[in-house]
Every structure is written in structure tokens, then in C-alpha cells.
Amino acid sequence: MDRSFAYIESVPALVWNLISDIEGMGRFSPENTGGRWTSGTPGTVGAKFKGTNRHGLIRWNTHCTVVESVPGQRFAFDSDEPKARWTYIVEPSGIGTLLTETREIYARPALYVRLLSGSGLLGRDRDALMQSGMDTTLTRIKAFLES
């Protein structure tokens, strides 16, 4: 499991609103370019969305389902490509918020993802790249909320 943390001088409700905004997440992520809700009530358990991503010249979509949604506390979704769960935990801490992001892979990525990774088109060490991307995302969220 990959994990990243950031202490943000902002209230939990604002942090949660930002991380559960699928359409706007591309502002912060080095790979995700956003997404759109495809069914259900946005941000609630069972809602589905299509995430859009890019790495260099390669672009792809992910199909995701919200599996946890507790306003001001937790937001998690499962991705179909690869089978993974992304979780954001929002905890009050001092005068701010501790934000934790995790990525947990459930199944080996599809053959096309392994081929693209092996070719270097999605990065040579995909796990290290994903960890770095999580760190970058949280750093950008922190900068945005604290500005």
C-alpha cells in the first residue's frame, strides 16, 4: 500500500470538499486530469465517475465507484483499471487538518498497463512514480488551501 500525508492549515470540511471534487482534482495531480460523474449522486457511496489521466503522450480513462463518503472525514473510491482503492482520510489536528492519501492495489494491472509500464511510457518504476504523484498532489492541495 502506498501512503502520503500532509498537514494542512485549513478546516477538515474544506479539505474534504476539495478531495471529493472529482472534476477538479486534475488541478493538483501530476497524472489525473479530472473526471466526470456518470451515475448516482456525486460524492456519495455508489456514485460512479470516469477519471481522465495522462502521462506524457499517453492518455487513458479509469472507471471508478465511490465506496466510502463521510463528509469532513473520509472519501474512497475503487478504480477498475487497475483494480485499486484510493482513500483520503481527513482528521482534525491542532488548528488544521491531517490529510492522508492511500493507494491499495487489489489485482495485477491489465496486460496493456504492464506493457506500457514495461516500455517506460508510463514510467519505469510505476509504484515509485505513483508514490511521488501522491506526494505532489498533497503538496499542491496544501499550497492551494493555505494560500
CNS distance restraints for C-alpha pairs under 8 A (distance, minus, plus):
assign (resid   1 and name CA) (resid 102 and name CA) 6.81 0.50 0.50
assign (resid   1 and name CA) (resid 103 and name CA) 5.78 0.50 0.50
assign (resid   1 and name CA) (resid 104 and name CA) 4.77 0.50 0.50
assign (resid   1 and name CA) (resid 105 and name CA) 7.09 0.50 0.50
assign (resid   2 and name CA) (resid 102 and name CA) 5.46 0.50 0.50
assign (resid   2 and name CA) (resid 103 and name CA) 5.14 0.50 0.50
assign (resid   2 and name CA) (resid 104 and name CA) 6.60 0.50 0.50
assign (resid   2 and name CA) (resid 130 and name CA) 8.00 0.50 0.50
assign (resid   2 and name CA) (resid 131 and name CA) 6.15 0.50 0.50
assign (resid   3 and name CA) (resid 100 and name CA) 6.99 0.50 0.50
assign (resid   3 and name CA) (resid 101 and name CA) 5.66 0.50 0.50
assign (resid   3 and name CA) (resid 102 and name CA) 4.39 0.50 0.50
assign (resid   3 and name CA) (resid 103 and name CA) 6.60 0.50 0.50
assign (resid   3 and name CA) (resid 131 and name CA) 7.20 0.50 0.50
assign (resid   3 and name CA) (resid 134 and name CA) 7.71 0.50 0.50
assign (resid   4 and name CA) (resid 100 and name CA) 5.69 0.50 0.50
assign (resid   4 and name CA) (resid 101 and name CA) 5.25 0.50 0.50
assign (resid   4 and name CA) (resid 102 and name CA) 6.50 0.50 0.50
assign (resid   4 and name CA) (resid 131 and name CA) 7.38 0.50 0.50
assign (resid   4 and name CA) (resid 134 and name CA) 6.14 0.50 0.50
assign (resid   4 and name CA) (resid 135 and name CA) 5.73 0.50 0.50
assign (resid   4 and name CA) (resid 138 and name CA) 7.55 0.50 0.50
assign (resid   5 and name CA) (resid  98 and name CA) 7.02 0.50 0.50
assign (resid   5 and name CA) (resid  99 and name CA) 5.68 0.50 0.50
assign (resid   5 and name CA) (resid 100 and name CA) 4.53 0.50 0.50
assign (resid   5 and name CA) (resid 101 and name CA) 6.49 0.50 0.50
assign (resid   5 and name CA) (resid 135 and name CA) 7.47 0.50 0.50
assign (resid   5 and name CA) (resid 138 and name CA) 7.16 0.50 0.50
assign (resid   6 and name CA) (resid  98 and name CA) 5.84 0.50 0.50
assign (resid   6 and name CA) (resid  99 and name CA) 5.28 0.50 0.50
assign (resid   6 and name CA) (resid 100 and name CA) 6.64 0.50 0.50
assign (resid   6 and name CA) (resid 138 and name CA) 6.08 0.50 0.50
assign (resid   6 and name CA) (resid 139 and name CA) 6.96 0.50 0.50
assign (resid   6 and name CA) (resid 142 and name CA) 7.09 0.50 0.50
assign (resid   7 and name CA) (resid  93 and name CA) 7.93 0.50 0.50
assign (resid   7 and name CA) (resid  96 and name CA) 7.04 0.50 0.50
assign (resid   7 and name CA) (resid  97 and name CA) 5.75 0.50 0.50
assign (resid   7 and name CA) (resid  98 and name CA) 4.55 0.50 0.50
assign (resid   7 and name CA) (resid  99 and name CA) 6.30 0.50 0.50
assign (resid   7 and name CA) (resid 142 and name CA) 7.52 0.50 0.50
assign (resid   8 and name CA) (resid  96 and name CA) 5.61 0.50 0.50
assign (resid   8 and name CA) (resid  97 and name CA) 5.16 0.50 0.50
assign (resid   8 and name CA) (resid  98 and name CA) 6.26 0.50 0.50
assign (resid   8 and name CA) (resid  99 and name CA) 7.25 0.50 0.50
assign (resid   8 and name CA) (resid 142 and name CA) 5.36 0.50 0.50
assign (resid   8 and name CA) (resid 145 and name CA) 7.42 0.50 0.50
assign (resid   8 and name CA) (resid 146 and name CA) 7.11 0.50 0.50
assign (resid   9 and name CA) (resid  95 and name CA) 6.60 0.50 0.50
assign (resid   9 and name CA) (resid  96 and name CA) 4.24 0.50 0.50
assign (resid   9 and name CA) (resid  97 and name CA) 6.30 0.50 0.50
assign (resid   9 and name CA) (resid 142 and name CA) 7.75 0.50 0.50
assign (resid   9 and name CA) (resid 145 and name CA) 7.56 0.50 0.50
assign (resid   9 and name CA) (resid 146 and name CA) 6.13 0.50 0.50
assign (resid  10 and name CA) (resid  14 and name CA) 6.83 0.50 0.50
assign (resid  10 and name CA) (resid  15 and name CA) 6.89 0.50 0.50
assign (resid  10 and name CA) (resid  95 and name CA) 7.52 0.50 0.50
assign (resid  10 and name CA) (resid  96 and name CA) 4.86 0.50 0.50
assign (resid  10 and name CA) (resid  97 and name CA) 6.08 0.50 0.50
assign (resid  10 and name CA) (resid 145 and name CA) 6.56 0.50 0.50
assign (resid  10 and name CA) (resid 146 and name CA) 6.86 0.50 0.50
assign (resid  11 and name CA) (resid  15 and name CA) 6.59 0.50 0.50
assign (resid  11 and name CA) (resid  92 and name CA) 7.35 0.50 0.50
assign (resid  11 and name CA) (resid  95 and name CA) 7.72 0.50 0.50
assign (resid  11 and name CA) (resid  96 and name CA) 5.58 0.50 0.50
assign (resid  11 and name CA) (resid  97 and name CA) 6.07 0.50 0.50
assign (resid  12 and name CA) (resid  16 and name CA) 6.02 0.50 0.50
assign (resid  12 and name CA) (resid  72 and name CA) 5.29 0.50 0.50
assign (resid  12 and name CA) (resid  73 and name CA) 7.19 0.50 0.50
assign (resid  12 and name CA) (resid  90 and name CA) 6.08 0.50 0.50
assign (resid  12 and name CA) (resid  91 and name CA) 6.58 0.50 0.50
assign (resid  12 and name CA) (resid  92 and name CA) 6.13 0.50 0.50
assign (resid  12 and name CA) (resid  96 and name CA) 7.30 0.50 0.50
assign (resid  12 and name CA) (resid  97 and name CA) 5.59 0.50 0.50
assign (resid  13 and name CA) (resid  17 and name CA) 6.13 0.50 0.50
assign (resid  13 and name CA) (resid  71 and name CA) 7.05 0.50 0.50
assign (resid  13 and name CA) (resid  72 and name CA) 4.49 0.50 0.50
assign (resid  13 and name CA) (resid  73 and name CA) 7.97 0.50 0.50
assign (resid  14 and name CA) (resid  18 and name CA) 6.32 0.50 0.50
assign (resid  14 and name CA) (resid  72 and name CA) 7.69 0.50 0.50
assign (resid  15 and name CA) (resid  19 and name CA) 6.36 0.50 0.50
assign (resid  15 and name CA) (resid  72 and name CA) 7.43 0.50 0.50
assign (resid  15 and name CA) (resid  90 and name CA) 7.19 0.50 0.50
assign (resid  15 and name CA) (resid  97 and name CA) 7.63 0.50 0.50
assign (resid  15 and name CA) (resid  99 and name CA) 7.81 0.50 0.50
assign (resid  15 and name CA) (resid 145 and name CA) 7.67 0.50 0.50
assign (resid  16 and name CA) (resid  20 and name CA) 6.01 0.50 0.50
assign (resid  16 and name CA) (resid  71 and name CA) 6.50 0.50 0.50
assign (resid  16 and name CA) (resid  72 and name CA) 5.07 0.50 0.50
assign (resid  16 and name CA) (resid  73 and name CA) 6.82 0.50 0.50
assign (resid  16 and name CA) (resid  74 and name CA) 7.43 0.50 0.50
assign (resid  16 and name CA) (resid  75 and name CA) 7.63 0.50 0.50
assign (resid  16 and name CA) (resid  90 and name CA) 6.59 0.50 0.50
assign (resid  17 and name CA) (resid  21 and name CA) 6.29 0.50 0.50
assign (resid  17 and name CA) (resid  71 and name CA) 7.78 0.50 0.50
assign (resid  17 and name CA) (resid  72 and name CA) 7.55 0.50 0.50
assign (resid  18 and name CA) (resid  24 and name CA) 7.87 0.50 0.50
assign (resid  18 and name CA) (resid  25 and name CA) 7.63 0.50 0.50
assign (resid  19 and name CA) (resid  25 and name CA) 6.91 0.50 0.50
assign (resid  19 and name CA) (resid  75 and name CA) 7.66 0.50 0.50
assign (resid  19 and name CA) (resid  88 and name CA) 7.35 0.50 0.50
assign (resid  20 and name CA) (resid  43 and name CA) 6.22 0.50 0.50
assign (resid  20 and name CA) (resid  75 and name CA) 6.47 0.50 0.50
assign (resid  21 and name CA) (resid  25 and name CA) 6.17 0.50 0.50
assign (resid  21 and name CA) (resid  43 and name CA) 7.59 0.50 0.50
assign (resid  22 and name CA) (resid  34 and name CA) 6.16 0.50 0.50
assign (resid  22 and name CA) (resid  35 and name CA) 5.63 0.50 0.50
assign (resid  22 and name CA) (resid  36 and name CA) 6.85 0.50 0.50
assign (resid  22 and name CA) (resid  37 and name CA) 7.85 0.50 0.50
assign (resid  22 and name CA) (resid  49 and name CA) 8.00 0.50 0.50
assign (resid  22 and name CA) (resid  51 and name CA) 7.72 0.50 0.50
assign (resid  23 and name CA) (resid  34 and name CA) 4.81 0.50 0.50
assign (resid  23 and name CA) (resid  35 and name CA) 4.64 0.50 0.50
assign (resid  23 and name CA) (resid  36 and name CA) 5.55 0.50 0.50
assign (resid  23 and name CA) (resid  37 and name CA) 7.85 0.50 0.50
assign (resid  24 and name CA) (resid  34 and name CA) 5.66 0.50 0.50
assign (resid  24 and name CA) (resid  35 and name CA) 7.59 0.50 0.50
assign (resid  25 and name CA) (resid  29 and name CA) 6.60 0.50 0.50
assign (resid  25 and name CA) (resid  32 and name CA) 7.10 0.50 0.50
assign (resid  25 and name CA) (resid  33 and name CA) 7.06 0.50 0.50
assign (resid  25 and name CA) (resid  34 and name CA) 5.33 0.50 0.50
assign (resid  25 and name CA) (resid  35 and name CA) 7.84 0.50 0.50
assign (resid  26 and name CA) (resid  30 and name CA) 7.68 0.50 0.50
assign (resid  26 and name CA) (resid  31 and name CA) 7.60 0.50 0.50
assign (resid  26 and name CA) (resid  32 and name CA) 5.06 0.50 0.50
assign (resid  26 and name CA) (resid  33 and name CA) 3.89 0.50 0.50
assign (resid  26 and name CA) (resid  34 and name CA) 4.25 0.50 0.50
assign (resid  26 and name CA) (resid  35 and name CA) 7.91 0.50 0.50
assign (resid  27 and name CA) (resid  33 and name CA) 7.17 0.50 0.50
assign (resid  27 and name CA) (resid  34 and name CA) 7.65 0.50 0.50
assign (resid  28 and name CA) (resid 136 and name CA) 7.63 0.50 0.50
assign (resid  28 and name CA) (resid 137 and name CA) 5.01 0.50 0.50
assign (resid  28 and name CA) (resid 138 and name CA) 7.64 0.50 0.50
assign (resid  28 and name CA) (resid 140 and name CA) 5.43 0.50 0.50
assign (resid  28 and name CA) (resid 141 and name CA) 6.22 0.50 0.50
assign (resid  29 and name CA) (resid  33 and name CA) 7.17 0.50 0.50
assign (resid  29 and name CA) (resid 133 and name CA) 6.65 0.50 0.50
assign (resid  29 and name CA) (resid 134 and name CA) 7.52 0.50 0.50
assign (resid  29 and name CA) (resid 136 and name CA) 6.89 0.50 0.50
assign (resid  29 and name CA) (resid 137 and name CA) 4.72 0.50 0.50
assign (resid  29 and name CA) (resid 140 and name CA) 7.92 0.50 0.50
assign (resid  30 and name CA) (resid 133 and name CA) 5.93 0.50 0.50
assign (resid  30 and name CA) (resid 136 and name CA) 7.15 0.50 0.50
assign (resid  30 and name CA) (resid 137 and name CA) 7.00 0.50 0.50
assign (resid  31 and name CA) (resid  53 and name CA) 5.36 0.50 0.50
assign (resid  31 and name CA) (resid  54 and name CA) 5.18 0.50 0.50
assign (resid  31 and name CA) (resid  55 and name CA) 5.85 0.50 0.50
assign (resid  31 and name CA) (resid 133 and name CA) 7.35 0.50 0.50
assign (resid  32 and name CA) (resid  51 and name CA) 7.20 0.50 0.50
assign (resid  32 and name CA) (resid  52 and name CA) 5.91 0.50 0.50
assign (resid  32 and name CA) (resid  53 and name CA) 4.26 0.50 0.50
assign (resid  32 and name CA) (resid  54 and name CA) 6.45 0.50 0.50
assign (resid  33 and name CA) (resid  51 and name CA) 7.63 0.50 0.50
assign (resid  33 and name CA) (resid  52 and name CA) 5.38 0.50 0.50
assign (resid  33 and name CA) (resid  53 and name CA) 5.16 0.50 0.50
assign (resid  33 and name CA) (resid  54 and name CA) 6.92 0.50 0.50
assign (resid  34 and name CA) (resid  51 and name CA) 5.94 0.50 0.50
assign (resid  34 and name CA) (resid  52 and name CA) 5.52 0.50 0.50
assign (resid  34 and name CA) (resid  53 and name CA) 7.31 0.50 0.50
assign (resid  35 and name CA) (resid  49 and name CA) 6.68 0.50 0.50
assign (resid  35 and name CA) (resid  50 and name CA) 5.41 0.50 0.50
assign (resid  35 and name CA) (resid  51 and name CA) 4.09 0.50 0.50
assign (resid  35 and name CA) (resid  52 and name CA) 5.40 0.50 0.50
assign (resid  36 and name CA) (resid  49 and name CA) 5.47 0.50 0.50
assign (resid  36 and name CA) (resid  50 and name CA) 5.52 0.50 0.50
assign (resid  36 and name CA) (resid  51 and name CA) 6.65 0.50 0.50
assign (resid  37 and name CA) (resid  42 and name CA) 6.27 0.50 0.50
assign (resid  37 and name CA) (resid  47 and name CA) 7.47 0.50 0.50
assign (resid  37 and name CA) (resid  48 and name CA) 5.97 0.50 0.50
assign (resid  37 and name CA) (resid  49 and name CA) 4.14 0.50 0.50
assign (resid  37 and name CA) (resid  50 and name CA) 6.47 0.50 0.50
assign (resid  38 and name CA) (resid  47 and name CA) 7.70 0.50 0.50
assign (resid  38 and name CA) (resid  48 and name CA) 5.50 0.50 0.50
assign (resid  38 and name CA) (resid  49 and name CA) 4.92 0.50 0.50
assign (resid  38 and name CA) (resid  50 and name CA) 6.71 0.50 0.50
assign (resid  39 and name CA) (resid  47 and name CA) 5.60 0.50 0.50
assign (resid  39 and name CA) (resid  48 and name CA) 5.15 0.50 0.50
assign (resid  39 and name CA) (resid  49 and name CA) 6.94 0.50 0.50
assign (resid  40 and name CA) (resid  44 and name CA) 7.56 0.50 0.50
assign (resid  40 and name CA) (resid  46 and name CA) 6.59 0.50 0.50
assign (resid  40 and name CA) (resid  47 and name CA) 4.23 0.50 0.50
assign (resid  40 and name CA) (resid  48 and name CA) 6.39 0.50 0.50
assign (resid  41 and name CA) (resid  47 and name CA) 5.66 0.50 0.50
assign (resid  42 and name CA) (resid  47 and name CA) 5.89 0.50 0.50
assign (resid  42 and name CA) (resid  48 and name CA) 7.80 0.50 0.50
assign (resid  43 and name CA) (resid  47 and name CA) 6.59 0.50 0.50
assign (resid  43 and name CA) (resid  66 and name CA) 7.01 0.50 0.50
assign (resid  43 and name CA) (resid  69 and name CA) 6.75 0.50 0.50
assign (resid  44 and name CA) (resid  66 and name CA) 6.49 0.50 0.50
assign (resid  44 and name CA) (resid  68 and name CA) 7.53 0.50 0.50
assign (resid  44 and name CA) (resid  69 and name CA) 5.71 0.50 0.50
assign (resid  45 and name CA) (resid  65 and name CA) 7.67 0.50 0.50
assign (resid  45 and name CA) (resid  66 and name CA) 4.95 0.50 0.50
assign (resid  45 and name CA) (resid  67 and name CA) 5.11 0.50 0.50
assign (resid  45 and name CA) (resid  68 and name CA) 5.61 0.50 0.50
assign (resid  45 and name CA) (resid  69 and name CA) 5.88 0.50 0.50
assign (resid  46 and name CA) (resid  65 and name CA) 5.90 0.50 0.50
assign (resid  46 and name CA) (resid  66 and name CA) 5.31 0.50 0.50
assign (resid  46 and name CA) (resid  67 and name CA) 6.24 0.50 0.50
assign (resid  47 and name CA) (resid  65 and name CA) 5.75 0.50 0.50
assign (resid  47 and name CA) (resid  66 and name CA) 5.49 0.50 0.50
assign (resid  48 and name CA) (resid  63 and name CA) 7.37 0.50 0.50
assign (resid  48 and name CA) (resid  64 and name CA) 5.60 0.50 0.50
assign (resid  48 and name CA) (resid  65 and name CA) 4.43 0.50 0.50
assign (resid  48 and name CA) (resid  66 and name CA) 6.37 0.50 0.50
assign (resid  49 and name CA) (resid  63 and name CA) 6.08 0.50 0.50
assign (resid  49 and name CA) (resid  64 and name CA) 5.35 0.50 0.50
assign (resid  49 and name CA) (resid  65 and name CA) 6.48 0.50 0.50
assign (resid  50 and name CA) (resid  61 and name CA) 6.42 0.50 0.50
assign (resid  50 and name CA) (resid  62 and name CA) 5.58 0.50 0.50
assign (resid  50 and name CA) (resid  63 and name CA) 4.72 0.50 0.50
assign (resid  50 and name CA) (resid  64 and name CA) 6.17 0.50 0.50
assign (resid  51 and name CA) (resid  61 and name CA) 5.45 0.50 0.50
assign (resid  51 and name CA) (resid  62 and name CA) 4.96 0.50 0.50
assign (resid  51 and name CA) (resid  63 and name CA) 6.38 0.50 0.50
assign (resid  51 and name CA) (resid  64 and name CA) 7.24 0.50 0.50
assign (resid  52 and name CA) (resid  59 and name CA) 7.50 0.50 0.50
assign (resid  52 and name CA) (resid  60 and name CA) 6.10 0.50 0.50
assign (resid  52 and name CA) (resid  61 and name CA) 4.64 0.50 0.50
assign (resid  52 and name CA) (resid  62 and name CA) 6.53 0.50 0.50
assign (resid  53 and name CA) (resid  59 and name CA) 5.63 0.50 0.50
assign (resid  53 and name CA) (resid  60 and name CA) 5.39 0.50 0.50
assign (resid  53 and name CA) (resid  61 and name CA) 6.07 0.50 0.50
assign (resid  53 and name CA) (resid  62 and name CA) 7.86 0.50 0.50
assign (resid  54 and name CA) (resid  58 and name CA) 5.54 0.50 0.50
assign (resid  54 and name CA) (resid  59 and name CA) 4.28 0.50 0.50
assign (resid  54 and name CA) (resid  60 and name CA) 6.38 0.50 0.50
assign (resid  55 and name CA) (resid  59 and name CA) 6.57 0.50 0.50
assign (resid  55 and name CA) (resid 121 and name CA) 7.55 0.50 0.50
assign (resid  55 and name CA) (resid 122 and name CA) 6.07 0.50 0.50
assign (resid  56 and name CA) (resid 121 and name CA) 7.51 0.50 0.50
assign (resid  56 and name CA) (resid 122 and name CA) 7.86 0.50 0.50
assign (resid  58 and name CA) (resid 121 and name CA) 7.19 0.50 0.50
assign (resid  58 and name CA) (resid 122 and name CA) 7.55 0.50 0.50
assign (resid  62 and name CA) (resid  79 and name CA) 6.34 0.50 0.50
assign (resid  62 and name CA) (resid  80 and name CA) 6.45 0.50 0.50
assign (resid  62 and name CA) (resid  81 and name CA) 5.68 0.50 0.50
assign (resid  63 and name CA) (resid  79 and name CA) 5.80 0.50 0.50
assign (resid  63 and name CA) (resid  80 and name CA) 5.53 0.50 0.50
assign (resid  63 and name CA) (resid  81 and name CA) 7.03 0.50 0.50
assign (resid  64 and name CA) (resid  77 and name CA) 6.30 0.50 0.50
assign (resid  64 and name CA) (resid  78 and name CA) 5.37 0.50 0.50
assign (resid  64 and name CA) (resid  79 and name CA) 4.38 0.50 0.50
assign (resid  64 and name CA) (resid  80 and name CA) 6.12 0.50 0.50
assign (resid  65 and name CA) (resid  77 and name CA) 5.31 0.50 0.50
assign (resid  65 and name CA) (resid  78 and name CA) 5.34 0.50 0.50
assign (resid  65 and name CA) (resid  79 and name CA) 6.77 0.50 0.50
assign (resid  66 and name CA) (resid  75 and name CA) 7.69 0.50 0.50
assign (resid  66 and name CA) (resid  76 and name CA) 5.90 0.50 0.50
assign (resid  66 and name CA) (resid  77 and name CA) 4.12 0.50 0.50
assign (resid  66 and name CA) (resid  78 and name CA) 6.47 0.50 0.50
assign (resid  67 and name CA) (resid  75 and name CA) 7.84 0.50 0.50
assign (resid  67 and name CA) (resid  76 and name CA) 5.62 0.50 0.50
assign (resid  67 and name CA) (resid  77 and name CA) 5.09 0.50 0.50
assign (resid  67 and name CA) (resid  78 and name CA) 6.69 0.50 0.50
assign (resid  68 and name CA) (resid  74 and name CA) 6.70 0.50 0.50
assign (resid  68 and name CA) (resid  75 and name CA) 5.30 0.50 0.50
assign (resid  68 and name CA) (resid  76 and name CA) 4.88 0.50 0.50
assign (resid  68 and name CA) (resid  77 and name CA) 6.78 0.50 0.50
assign (resid  69 and name CA) (resid  73 and name CA) 7.99 0.50 0.50
assign (resid  69 and name CA) (resid  74 and name CA) 5.71 0.50 0.50
assign (resid  69 and name CA) (resid  75 and name CA) 4.61 0.50 0.50
assign (resid  69 and name CA) (resid  76 and name CA) 6.60 0.50 0.50
assign (resid  70 and name CA) (resid  74 and name CA) 5.02 0.50 0.50
assign (resid  70 and name CA) (resid  75 and name CA) 6.38 0.50 0.50
assign (resid  71 and name CA) (resid  75 and name CA) 7.68 0.50 0.50
assign (resid  72 and name CA) (resid  90 and name CA) 6.41 0.50 0.50
assign (resid  73 and name CA) (resid  89 and name CA) 5.92 0.50 0.50
assign (resid  73 and name CA) (resid  90 and name CA) 4.62 0.50 0.50
assign (resid  73 and name CA) (resid  91 and name CA) 6.29 0.50 0.50
assign (resid  74 and name CA) (resid  87 and name CA) 7.30 0.50 0.50
assign (resid  74 and name CA) (resid  88 and name CA) 5.64 0.50 0.50
assign (resid  74 and name CA) (resid  89 and name CA) 4.68 0.50 0.50
assign (resid  74 and name CA) (resid  90 and name CA) 5.89 0.50 0.50
assign (resid  75 and name CA) (resid  87 and name CA) 5.87 0.50 0.50
assign (resid  75 and name CA) (resid  88 and name CA) 5.20 0.50 0.50
assign (resid  75 and name CA) (resid  89 and name CA) 6.74 0.50 0.50
assign (resid  76 and name CA) (resid  85 and name CA) 6.88 0.50 0.50
assign (resid  76 and name CA) (resid  86 and name CA) 5.50 0.50 0.50
assign (resid  76 and name CA) (resid  87 and name CA) 4.15 0.50 0.50
assign (resid  76 and name CA) (resid  88 and name CA) 6.09 0.50 0.50
assign (resid  77 and name CA) (resid  85 and name CA) 5.67 0.50 0.50
assign (resid  77 and name CA) (resid  86 and name CA) 5.51 0.50 0.50
assign (resid  77 and name CA) (resid  87 and name CA) 6.63 0.50 0.50
assign (resid  78 and name CA) (resid  83 and name CA) 7.04 0.50 0.50
assign (resid  78 and name CA) (resid  84 and name CA) 5.62 0.50 0.50
assign (resid  78 and name CA) (resid  85 and name CA) 4.37 0.50 0.50
assign (resid  78 and name CA) (resid  86 and name CA) 6.41 0.50 0.50
assign (resid  79 and name CA) (resid  83 and name CA) 5.50 0.50 0.50
assign (resid  79 and name CA) (resid  84 and name CA) 5.24 0.50 0.50
assign (resid  79 and name CA) (resid  85 and name CA) 6.20 0.50 0.50
assign (resid  79 and name CA) (resid  86 and name CA) 7.74 0.50 0.50
assign (resid  80 and name CA) (resid  84 and name CA) 6.97 0.50 0.50
assign (resid  81 and name CA) (resid 109 and name CA) 6.86 0.50 0.50
assign (resid  81 and name CA) (resid 110 and name CA) 7.14 0.50 0.50
assign (resid  82 and name CA) (resid 105 and name CA) 7.29 0.50 0.50
assign (resid  82 and name CA) (resid 107 and name CA) 6.97 0.50 0.50
assign (resid  82 and name CA) (resid 108 and name CA) 7.03 0.50 0.50
assign (resid  82 and name CA) (resid 109 and name CA) 4.71 0.50 0.50
assign (resid  82 and name CA) (resid 110 and name CA) 6.48 0.50 0.50
assign (resid  83 and name CA) (resid 105 and name CA) 5.98 0.50 0.50
assign (resid  83 and name CA) (resid 106 and name CA) 5.29 0.50 0.50
assign (resid  83 and name CA) (resid 107 and name CA) 5.37 0.50 0.50
assign (resid  83 and name CA) (resid 108 and name CA) 7.43 0.50 0.50
assign (resid  83 and name CA) (resid 109 and name CA) 6.99 0.50 0.50
assign (resid  84 and name CA) (resid 103 and name CA) 6.73 0.50 0.50
assign (resid  84 and name CA) (resid 104 and name CA) 5.35 0.50 0.50
assign (resid  84 and name CA) (resid 105 and name CA) 4.22 0.50 0.50
assign (resid  84 and name CA) (resid 106 and name CA) 5.32 0.50 0.50
assign (resid  84 and name CA) (resid 107 and name CA) 7.33 0.50 0.50
assign (resid  85 and name CA) (resid 102 and name CA) 7.86 0.50 0.50
assign (resid  85 and name CA) (resid 103 and name CA) 5.73 0.50 0.50
assign (resid  85 and name CA) (resid 104 and name CA) 5.19 0.50 0.50
assign (resid  85 and name CA) (resid 105 and name CA) 6.59 0.50 0.50
assign (resid  85 and name CA) (resid 106 and name CA) 7.62 0.50 0.50
assign (resid  86 and name CA) (resid 101 and name CA) 7.16 0.50 0.50
assign (resid  86 and name CA) (resid 102 and name CA) 5.64 0.50 0.50
assign (resid  86 and name CA) (resid 103 and name CA) 4.69 0.50 0.50
assign (resid  86 and name CA) (resid 104 and name CA) 6.62 0.50 0.50
assign (resid  87 and name CA) (resid 100 and name CA) 7.88 0.50 0.50
assign (resid  87 and name CA) (resid 101 and name CA) 5.62 0.50 0.50
assign (resid  87 and name CA) (resid 102 and name CA) 5.19 0.50 0.50
assign (resid  87 and name CA) (resid 103 and name CA) 6.66 0.50 0.50
assign (resid  88 and name CA) (resid  99 and name CA) 6.85 0.50 0.50
assign (resid  88 and name CA) (resid 100 and name CA) 5.56 0.50 0.50
assign (resid  88 and name CA) (resid 101 and name CA) 4.60 0.50 0.50
assign (resid  88 and name CA) (resid 102 and name CA) 6.65 0.50 0.50
assign (resid  89 and name CA) (resid  98 and name CA) 7.95 0.50 0.50
assign (resid  89 and name CA) (resid  99 and name CA) 5.73 0.50 0.50
assign (resid  89 and name CA) (resid 100 and name CA) 5.06 0.50 0.50
assign (resid  89 and name CA) (resid 101 and name CA) 6.57 0.50 0.50
assign (resid  90 and name CA) (resid  97 and name CA) 6.57 0.50 0.50
assign (resid  90 and name CA) (resid  98 and name CA) 5.99 0.50 0.50
assign (resid  90 and name CA) (resid  99 and name CA) 4.87 0.50 0.50
assign (resid  90 and name CA) (resid 100 and name CA) 6.70 0.50 0.50
assign (resid  91 and name CA) (resid  97 and name CA) 5.48 0.50 0.50
assign (resid  91 and name CA) (resid  98 and name CA) 5.15 0.50 0.50
assign (resid  91 and name CA) (resid  99 and name CA) 6.53 0.50 0.50
assign (resid  92 and name CA) (resid  96 and name CA) 6.06 0.50 0.50
assign (resid  92 and name CA) (resid  97 and name CA) 4.56 0.50 0.50
assign (resid  92 and name CA) (resid  98 and name CA) 6.27 0.50 0.50
assign (resid  93 and name CA) (resid  97 and name CA) 4.96 0.50 0.50
assign (resid  93 and name CA) (resid  98 and name CA) 5.88 0.50 0.50
assign (resid  99 and name CA) (resid 138 and name CA) 7.83 0.50 0.50
assign (resid 101 and name CA) (resid 134 and name CA) 7.09 0.50 0.50
assign (resid 101 and name CA) (resid 138 and name CA) 7.95 0.50 0.50
assign (resid 109 and name CA) (resid 113 and name CA) 5.97 0.50 0.50
assign (resid 109 and name CA) (resid 114 and name CA) 6.33 0.50 0.50
assign (resid 110 and name CA) (resid 114 and name CA) 6.44 0.50 0.50
assign (resid 111 and name CA) (resid 115 and name CA) 6.08 0.50 0.50
assign (resid 112 and name CA) (resid 116 and name CA) 6.10 0.50 0.50
assign (resid 113 and name CA) (resid 117 and name CA) 6.04 0.50 0.50
assign (resid 114 and name CA) (resid 118 and name CA) 5.92 0.50 0.50
assign (resid 115 and name CA) (resid 119 and name CA) 6.12 0.50 0.50
assign (resid 116 and name CA) (resid 120 and name CA) 6.40 0.50 0.50
assign (resid 116 and name CA) (resid 121 and name CA) 5.36 0.50 0.50
assign (resid 116 and name CA) (resid 122 and name CA) 5.77 0.50 0.50
assign (resid 117 and name CA) (resid 121 and name CA) 5.89 0.50 0.50
assign (resid 117 and name CA) (resid 122 and name CA) 4.75 0.50 0.50
assign (resid 117 and name CA) (resid 123 and name CA) 5.78 0.50 0.50
assign (resid 117 and name CA) (resid 124 and name CA) 6.05 0.50 0.50
assign (resid 117 and name CA) (resid 125 and name CA) 7.65 0.50 0.50
assign (resid 117 and name CA) (resid 126 and name CA) 6.65 0.50 0.50
assign (resid 118 and name CA) (resid 123 and name CA) 7.99 0.50 0.50
assign (resid 118 and name CA) (resid 124 and name CA) 6.49 0.50 0.50
assign (resid 119 and name CA) (resid 124 and name CA) 7.46 0.50 0.50
assign (resid 120 and name CA) (resid 124 and name CA) 4.75 0.50 0.50
assign (resid 122 and name CA) (resid 126 and name CA) 6.93 0.50 0.50
assign (resid 123 and name CA) (resid 129 and name CA) 6.79 0.50 0.50
assign (resid 125 and name CA) (resid 129 and name CA) 6.16 0.50 0.50
assign (resid 126 and name CA) (resid 130 and name CA) 6.05 0.50 0.50
assign (resid 127 and name CA) (resid 131 and name CA) 6.24 0.50 0.50
assign (resid 128 and name CA) (resid 132 and name CA) 6.14 0.50 0.50
assign (resid 129 and name CA) (resid 133 and name CA) 6.06 0.50 0.50
assign (resid 130 and name CA) (resid 134 and name CA) 6.20 0.50 0.50
assign (resid 131 and name CA) (resid 135 and name CA) 6.33 0.50 0.50
assign (resid 132 and name CA) (resid 136 and name CA) 6.16 0.50 0.50
assign (resid 133 and name CA) (resid 137 and name CA) 6.04 0.50 0.50
assign (resid 134 and name CA) (resid 138 and name CA) 6.29 0.50 0.50
assign (resid 135 and name CA) (resid 139 and name CA) 6.16 0.50 0.50
assign (resid 136 and name CA) (resid 140 and name CA) 6.15 0.50 0.50
assign (resid 137 and name CA) (resid 141 and name CA) 6.19 0.50 0.50
assign (resid 138 and name CA) (resid 142 and name CA) 6.03 0.50 0.50
assign (resid 139 and name CA) (resid 143 and name CA) 6.22 0.50 0.50
assign (resid 140 and name CA) (resid 144 and name CA) 6.08 0.50 0.50
assign (resid 141 and name CA) (resid 145 and name CA) 6.15 0.50 0.50
assign (resid 142 and name CA) (resid 146 and name CA) 5.98 0.50 0.50
assign (resid 143 and name CA) (resid 147 and name CA) 5.97 0.50 0.50
